[in-house]
Amino acid sequence: MSISSSEIDLEHDNQLQDDFEDDFISDEDDFISDEDKGIGESISFSFNVQNIVYSPQGSKYWIPNVNVEFIPRINSFFKSYQEAISIYERYADQGVYGKNNIVTIKYAVCSREGVAPKRSIDTVHDSIETSRYRRTSLKRTGCKACIRIRFVEPRSAYEIYYFDDKHNHMVIDKNDMIMSRKRRQLCVTDQIFIHKAASAGVGASKAHKLHTSLNGGYDVTGCTVSDYKNFRRDMNSFVGAGDAEMVISMFEERCMDDPQFSFEFNREKDQITGIFWADEIAKLNYQEFGDVISFDATFRTNQYRMVFVPFTAIDNHKKSVTVGAGLLSEETFKSFKWLLEAFLKSHGGKQPVLVLTDQCLAMKQAIPKVFTNSRHRLCMFHSMGKVPTKIRNRTNNEAEFLKLFNKLVWNINLKIEEFETNWRSLISEFNLEKNKWFKERFRIRHRWIPAYFNTVPFCALMKTTSRSESINSFFNKYAHHGNNFVTFMFAYENAMRKQRNSQCKLDYVTKTTVPHMCTPKRIEKHAHEVYTRDIFLDVQKQINKAAWSCSNQNVMEKDGCQLYTIIQTHKNGGKKKHFQVIWNKENSTFNCECNHFIQFGILCCHIFRVMMNEDFEEIPKRYISRRWRRDIISFNLSQTANRRGDSDGELARLCYDAQSSLDYMLMYLKNDKQKLIEFVKKIQSMKDEIDEVIPYQTRLQKKNEIIRSFVGIDKPVEVTVHPPIGIRNKGCGRGKRLIGAGEKAAKKNERNKRKCRHCEEMVNHDSRNCPLKATE
């Protein structure tokens, strides 16, 4: 293919009209890039020695004095474009494409090529305020130094057909290389680190500080904080207005890859108002541990001010686990009803036994509408936290009342009749019968007092929303109020990996450790074999109490059952309590009046005392709750639940092994320069082989491709769903910081003073509110 000089000039003229972003640069120390926002692709050179020549017209030029092997030669041919431009490290952003997407012609120009546009100032119509301009430093000098490459079709090779090495400015000093554009370019490692740091809740500034330290300091890392922030900006710009659309597409693809993944969303017109999702592990956690759940809304997790609502249960290690999560645009009865219906649909219609929430009115109305077979319990802390303010200056002995009131309310062994009698007696003793707040608390006592939940299985696992508050705090460490939907989902998945990794560690500890036994009884060893480590410690505590704090008072036989009276002595050796245990020998069932097994799912010390008397060596299967057993959830399943496209984790492990091997070799080669040079050459050779098979991409295309790989979804062609706007929920804040009294006073003093007609002084008041009037 032949290209005429006029066509080349035309291409050159067209190129000078465009704004290029990046530069070409070589790996050699003799070359350095100093790109500025301007015309063409930029190349700048840095040499210890440079020749200064003058044109016949008197123009001054700087020509780099370098080895002959580095100087491009006209009419040189290369197999590929990458090879032709190999003396430069960075590609240009734009090129002229011919057939089959092949670069046919390319210019690489100096970073100071072109002239900055001139500003126009109208001193007649523009005031001084409107004619102010930002102070900037100009780098454009109209430099003509460049290199031109074209594709020669008959030879299928690239030819350097023009090279001008004369610069009309001084080249960059070698000592300033670290400040150059070449060294400021983000490599793939930097971009991956920025993305992973964002998913872990680490901002660009902290990510730059950390990565710079890992790379060896600022002397070897040219990337600045602004470069890290700009890449974060570019990631957000890639998502742009298609944020909601991309999240929906992301979840839809995941549903196709994983049939166990559930996803629901609600929209009004073109705005999304609710999202709910639950993966396979969340569903399995709910199937095993979903008898008691808690949920609460948290704020400031995304830039759209949608509230985040995680559903929390307790696993077989007594740790909080998430069994589903949602985002809502408003906290209303309608929105919570939709969220609970989505939750119920994803979990196959299984309802929890007990649901714990705060005193949100919308939740209170929505729960009985959806969870028709569940008991709704209010958080005790939200009520008990207000008691000190309700009795202040209304009773003579506040400390004594608080002590007795807490002892009454938190007691899980009281019967309903006993509680109501003691409540009325205590309120009457301290003359609080007319207190409206205590009257209201007593009216809804069936919603928060433990005595009314004694017969509900596992009711003692949660009495407050502290589990939900803890989960909210846990997620807030990963989320940020400036996150879009896509970034928030990455942060959520990262948090879930942390949570599930903790579960796996606890499973490992359970399987590989043997705790110290407190008694020689075989039943204690059996408990260790069936329960997880944390649950075993609770069971061991009951067995220890049965051995050392409990004794038989008498045994009676009634209706074919053994009736034991167990005396439990307080740990200080003082107060004693009596409990009755009924043992049915026919069906081997036990029943203790303390209801410990119903409330906690493990046997009490009173039943263990009877078992020891009867020489039980194992706990009956019916009294080993499935939710407390070992290995309910497979270790491999919990490890792979959050992976997409790498179900067995082999790719992730190979990448980690490769990175570890590279770090290992660098650790032992860093002090041997010659071996390190040889090693770098081998790595560079492998990189060149990969570059030969990779199709050509501009820098912008490369960056967008990397961001797309991070997001995992293409940008939508058409956006039909948008994020909500104008959300104002409680707790979302005013968007302004709180101003203290001192700052308010200082700001007041900054106001322009005026003359008071009364005191005749320049002050911040007038004659109507002059302080001197009060003294007259």
VOFI-641608 format. One record per residue (C-alpha): x negated, y, z negated; residue in one letter. Coordinates in steps of 0.5 Angstrom, whole numbers, plus 500, padded with zeros to 3 digits. Layout:
REM residues N
XYZA...
This chain:
REM residues 776
500500500M497507502S498513498I497520502S493525498S500530499S504524495E498524490I499531489D506531489L506526483E501530479H505536480D511532477N507529472Q505536469L512538468Q514532463D512532456D508526454F507523447E501519446D494519449D489514452F483512448I477508448S475503442D468506443E465511438D464516444D471517446F476520441I484522442S486529440D493529443E498534442D505535444K504537451G503535458I501529461G497523457E492526453S484524453I479527449S472526448F467526442S459526443F453528440N450531446V454535451Q452538457N455545459I455547466V458553469Y462554476S460559482P466563479Q463563472G467558469S464554463K465547462Y463542458W461535461I460529456P453526456N454518455V451512458N452510465V456504463E462508460F463513466I469511470P466510478R470512483I473506488N472501482S477495483F480492477F485485477K490489472S492496470Y490494463Q483492465E482499469A484503463I481499458S476504456I482508453Y486504447E492507448R497507454Y501513457A508514456D510515463Q508512470G511512477V514505478Y514502485G516495487K517489481N516494476N509495477I505501476V503504482T499511480I497513473K494520471Y490520464A489527463V485531457C489533451S488540452R491540459E496545461G498552458V503553452A509556455P509564453K514567449R519573450S520578446I525583447D524589442T530593444V535588442H532583437D531586430S525584426I528578423E531575429T524576433S520572427R516566430Y513560426R505560426R502555430T496553433S495552440L491547443K492548450R486551454T488548462G483543462C482539468K478533466A482527468C482520471I487518476R488510478I492507483R495500485F492498492V497493494E493489499P487487494R493487488S488491484A487498481Y482503483E480509480I480514486Y479520482Y475522476F473529473D469530467D468537466K472540460H473547459N473547451H468544446M469536445V471534438I465532434D464525432K465526424N472529426D474522429M478520423I482526424M484525431S490522434R487516436K486514429R493517427R496512431Q500507427L498499429C503494429V501492422T503499419D510499422Q511492419I509495412F513501413I519497415H518492409K517497404A523500406A527494405S524493398A526500396G519504397V519510400G514512406A510516401S509511396K508506402A502510405H499510399K499503397L497501404H491506405T489503398S490496401L486498408N480501404G481508403G482514407Y476514410D478508414V485510415T487515419G495515419C498520415T504521410V507524416S506519421D509514416Y515519415K516520422N516512424F522512418R525517422R525513428D528507425M534511423N534515430S534508433F540506429V543513430G551513431A551506432G550504425D557501423A557498430E550495429M552492422V558489425I555486431S549483426M554480422F558477428E552474430E550471423R557468423C555465430M549462427D551460421D559457420P558458413Q557465413F563470412S564477414F571481414E571489415F577494415N578500419R582506420E582509427K575509429D572509422Q570503418I573503411T571496408G566491409I566484405F560479406W558472403A553467405D552460404E549460397I554465395A559461396K556455393L554459387N562461387Y564454388Q560452382E560458377F566462379G570460373D568467370V566473374I565480373S565486378F564493378D563499383A556502383T554509387F549512391R547506395T548509402N548516405Q556515407Y557515399R561508400M561504393V558498393F562492389V558486388P561480385F557477379T558470376A553466371I549460374D546454370N540458367H545463364K543468369K547473373S548471381V552474386T557471389V559476394G559483396A563489399G563496401L569501400L570508402S575509396E577506390E584505390T589500389F590499397K582498398S581494392F587489394K584488401W577487398L580481393L584478399E577478403A574475397F579470396L579468404K572467404S572462398H577458401G583461396G579459390K581463384Q577465378P579463371V577469368L576476371V572481367L572489369T572496366D578500365Q579502372C587503374L586501381A583494379M588493374K593494379Q590490384A587484380I594481379P597482386K591477389V589473383F595471381T593465377N587468373S586472367R584479367H580481361R578488360L570490358C570490350M564495350F568501354H573500348S568499342M563505345G569510343K570508336V565513333P568519336T575517335K574516327I570522326R572527321N578522320R576517315T572518308N567512310N566512317E560507316A564502312E569502317F565501323L562495320K568492318L572494325F566491329N566484325K573484326L573485333V567481336W569475332N571469337I573464331N579468329L586466331K591471333I595471327E589472323E587478327F593482327E594481320T587483319N587489324W593492320R590491314S584495316L587501319I592502313S586502309E583507312F589511314N589511321L596508322E598515326K592515331N594514338K588511340W588505336F595504337K594504344E588499343R592495339F598495344R593492350I590487345R591481349H587484355R580485351W580482344I577475344P582472339A587472345Y582468350F580463345N583457350T581460356V575456359P568459358F571465356C565467351A560467357L562475359M566479354K563486357T561488364T554489362S552483367R555487373S552493370E545489370S546487377I548494379N541496376S538491380F540493387F539500385N532498385K532496392Y537501395A537508396H542514397H539516404G540509407N544507413N548501413F543497417V537499412T542498406F543491409M536489409F535492402A541487400Y538481403E531483400N534483393A538477394M531473396R528476389K534473385Q534467389R527466388N528467380S533461381Q528457384C523458379K527456373L529450377D522448377Y520450370V526445368T523440372K516440370T516442363T518438357V520442351P519441344H524436340M526438333C529432331T527424333P534423335K535420342R541424343I537431344E532427349K538426353H540433353A534435356H535430361E541433364V541440362Y537446365T532449360R536455358D542451356I538445353F535450348L542452346D544445345V538444341Q540449337K547446335Q543439334I538443330N544446326K548439326A541436323A540441317W546446316S552441317C554435312S560431311N565432306Q570427307N572422313V580421313M583416318E590419321K594416327D588412329G583418329C577419325Q578426321L572429319Y571435315T564438316I561443311I556448315Q552452311T549459313H542460315K541463308N543458304G549462301G556462305K559455307K565454312K569448313H571445320F575439322Q573435327V578429330I574423333W579419338N575412338K580409344E578414349N572417345S574424345T572430340F576436338N573441333C577447331E572452332C573451340N566452341H566447347F572451351I569457350Q561456352F562449355G557445350I558441344L558445337C554443331C560440328H561435333I554433334F554432326R559427327V555424333M549423329M553419323N556415329E549414332D551416339F544416343E547420349E552425350I559423353P559425360K566428359R562433355Y557435360I559441364S557440371R556448371R550447366W547441370R540441373R540441381D547443382I544447388I539444393S532448392F531448400N538450401L537456396S530458400Q533458407T540461406A537468408N533466414R536468421R533464426G527460422D532456418S526451415D521457414G516454419E515461422L514465416A509460413R505460419L505467419C503468412Y497462413D494466419A494473415Q491469409S486466414S484472417L483476410D479470407Y474471413M474478413L472478405M466473406Y464477413L465484411K457484408N454481414D455486420K452482425Q457476424K463481423L461484430I461477433E468476429F471482432V469480439K472474438K479477436I479482441Q478477446S484473444M488480444K486481451D488474453E495476450I495483453D494480460E501476459V505481456I508486461P507493461Y510497456Q510505455T508507448R515509447L518502449Q513498445K516502439K523501441N522494442E518493435I524497431I529493435R525486433S526489426F533491426V535484430G540487434I540491440D543498440K550498442P552501449V559503447E560505440V567504437T567504430V564509426H562510419P566514414P566521413I568526408G568521402I569523395R569518390N568518382K560518381G558520387C555527385G556534387R549533391G546538387K542538381R544540374L541547372I539548365G541554361A533557361G534556369E540560369K538565364A532566369A536567375K540572372K534576370N533576378E539579380R538587382N539591376K544597376R545603372K550603366C554609365R555608358H547607356C544610362E539604363E538600369M541593366V545587369N552590365H556596367D560601362S566596361R562590358N556594355C553591348P553598345L560599345K561593340A556597335T560604336E
